[in-house]
Structure formats: structure tokens, C-alpha cells
Amino acid sequence: MVIGHRVTLRVAALAALLPLMNSALPCQAPAGRKSPATLGDLSASIEDLAQSASPAVVQITVRSRRPLEVSDSSLTGFVTNRDVSGSGVIVASDGYIVTNSHVVQDARHIDVSIMTRSADQADEHQHFEAKIVGVDRETDLAVLKVDGHNLPSLSFLDSDKLKQGQLVIALGSPLGLENSLTVGYVSAPVRHLKPGNPMYYIQTDAAINPGNSGGPLLDTSGRIAGINTMIFSQSGGSEGIGFAIPSSLVLRMYKQLRDQGRVRHGTIGVVPNDITPVLATALGIAHHSGVILSDVLPEGAAEAAGLQQGDIVRAVDGKPVRETLQLSTALFEHCVGDEVVLEIQRGQEQMSKKVVLAERPPTPESLSELANSDANLVRRLGILALTVDAKVTAILPGLRRLTGVAIAAIPAEFAGLNPGLIAGDVIYELNGSRINSLEELRTTLDAKKTHDPIALLIERDSELQYVTLELE
């Protein structure tokens, strides 16, 4: 009864909105597509969109290695192969696919199913093995590549122009049900989920369930408005509160992942603070709007541009700034090397400062984005590791030696074998012999017997130290 009542209200709401949509849809619809005048026309329009867009939406099946979840304590530490499904969208005809990073996490093998239609309009499926081009966990995005040509693909729209109440369509494979479509509205075009975190989402009531992750949220023209990524739910299923990564952000991340294999997040090197009534009174600030810089970091981009501690930022690229979240979000939307114009107040003087974003210092955790559990696992030490190369030294600058093996992550299932190594450590020697590569580390360990003593010379926080163990 409740579900039927909800559907009746939904249809009635759509019917009531048709006169308004009649004037709104032509600016979004491709040339030749007429605005729907009746509920039947709206249905036919969505059917056409599904037919044209669905072939570019793929089902992704990921085989990963995960700890065995059992109540029997004797099986603690055992691992098992696990298949997880998600969605993705082809954004280039030569086989580049955008999905969520959490969909391909810990992947050992990735299968991509692409739907094709035969001459008699029957649906068929082609399967491709996909490779990970790049992953950015901060935005939960990943780019995959399959060996294909002339594949169906979808384009991006400018998500900055999305409006509350705009009709959107979610495509994907919820709960493994391939090629599923749901319809809803933009509940909020910009939604921040964590205080102080500049990452933002499109909120929608289009039904999104597990398996929709990585699939596209489309406008009525079939263009990508966002990449579906998560839901808020008390039941585990869709409750009408879903979130998608905005397409304008996705496009910038996609280009970096495709070209560089990682995302270079930018910074200008400042510490901003909200101007509270107490702070304003204490510092004699007449206007409460804006963000005061409590610190301008030495040798940072802001200092190079002439900003000073105590400056008040009132706008970024002409857009007013009233709180620190607005400033951090405005900068988050830009890439390393982009120039932004800050309108600032210094005492009674108003001025503009052009600042070029520098790369945010990487952290040792960034190494995990370069490693996967098959190629980089060193089981006898319980680590994922990488040969020190240009990509590693970009994340760990200033290493004491130019060759070695960097620790990227500690897999939970092998943590019991780890002698105390942490992400960011670099192994230089094993029992006094230099280790120049991951392959050399594996070969040397394989030659050792159970209970053999091992002394690893490592660098941690710019200091050399020994880590010892007996092999198991």
C-alpha cells in the first residue's frame, strides 16, 4: 500500500510538471527532439534516452582478495577470492572508462561487460579485461582502459549549471542487475557531506543502490551530470538520498588520471579562519564577511603572490567568499598550475592578487594508489611495495638513496606477517646486501628458509634504522 501510494504520487507529480517542463526541456534536448507535451511523450523520451545511452554504461566485475569473514577464530587471517560488481561509463571511444575507486579497490582481475545490439535489436554482451589507468581515492574516482575501438561513449555536461528540481536519470547495475534505469530530480546541485571537507556532490532522489556505484547520472539529453558514488540509508537500500560526483569535477580528474596516472591536488599555502563576531571585535574588523588568513606558509604559492598573514579574502575569481569552506571549495575545483584571482582586504586597502596553485605535498599514503595486491605483494613481509622510481620519489622526495623498495601499504589479511614496517618506509638493505628493486627483494627472501633471521635497513622520516624479524 505504501509503495503503491508513493508511485501514484510520483506519477501525479510528473504529470503536473509537464507544462513547466515543456518550456524548460528544449534547451537541454538535442536537435530534433521535441519537448514532451504529455506523460506518454515524457515516457517515450526517456525510452529513447535509455536506448541511446545504455550501450555506453558498463557492468564491472572485480575479483579481489579479501579477509575471510567468519566467526570461527581458527580461520582468522585466511583470505578468499571475492567478486564485487559495480558500474562504469565509457567516456572515450577507444576504451577509457570512468568508475569509482572503491569499485576497483584491491582488484586482481577486472571484467567489463559492454552491451551491444545485434541487427535484430537483441542485446548481446562483449567482455573485456580492463586495466587500471589511475585512481584518486580523495574524489573516489578511477579510470580504466579496455582494448576496444569505436565503442559507444557519453559526453560531459557543465554540472555547475545544474538546478534544483532538474530531471535526472541514473543508469547502472544495482545489485548486479545489469542495465537498470531510475528517474528522479536534483535534490541539491551542491552538497557538502563533511564539515570542512571541500569535496562536494550532487544530491538526487533517483534510486541508487549498491552496484550503481560508478555509473552515470544523466540529464535529459543523455549527457553525464555526475558519477553515482554513495547513498544515505538506514535499510541498506535506496531511500531517496543518493549522491553523485559532479561532472565538472569528474572531467578534470579524468584528464589527470588518463594522462598522469594520478591526480595532483593543488594548494596555495594558507591557513584560513572564519571571521566570527568575537574575532571581528577583537581585531577591529568592520565587516564580518570574508575569510582571514591566520597564516601564509613560507615559500608557498600565496607568499610568492604577495599575500600576508592577516589579509581578508573576500572573493575568488569574482565569486564572494564568506567562510573557509567556500574558499577551500573554490581552490579544490582548480588544478595544479591554474591561476586564481583573490580579492583581498588589507587594513583599509582593497587589492587583487593572482596566485598560481602549487602541488599539495603528497603523503606516504599516496603510494597505495600506485600499488595493487597482485603485482606488489611481498607476502613474507606482509606488505605491498614498489621499486623506487620517479613516481615514488615524487611522493617521497629527498630520500637518502636513489634505489630501494618503498612500502606502499599493509594489507589487512597479511598484517600478522609484517615486522613493523609502515607506509612510506623504504628498504635499502637485507642482511647487509643492497636491495635495488622489488624483484630483487622477492628473490632474496625466497632464498631464505623459515626462521632465518632477517635485518632490514630502512629509511623512515629521513632516518636510517634496522627492522628485524624471523621469517615465517
PyMOL commands that set and color helices and strands:
alter all, ss='L'
color gray80, all
select helices_A, chain A and resi 2-27+39-56+73-75+101-103+159-161+174-176+247-260+277-283+301-304+324-332+364-370+379-381+390-395+412-417+438-446
alter helices_A, ss='H'
color red, helices_A
select strands_A, chain A and resi 57-67+79-92+96-99+107-117+123-129+131-136+141-145+167-172+180-192+200-204+216-218+224-231+242-246+266-267+270-274+291-296+312-316+319-320+339-346+349-356+358-359+377-378+383-387+405-409+426-430+433-434+453-460+463-470
alter strands_A, ss='S'
color yellow, strands_A
deselect
rebuild
show_as cartoon
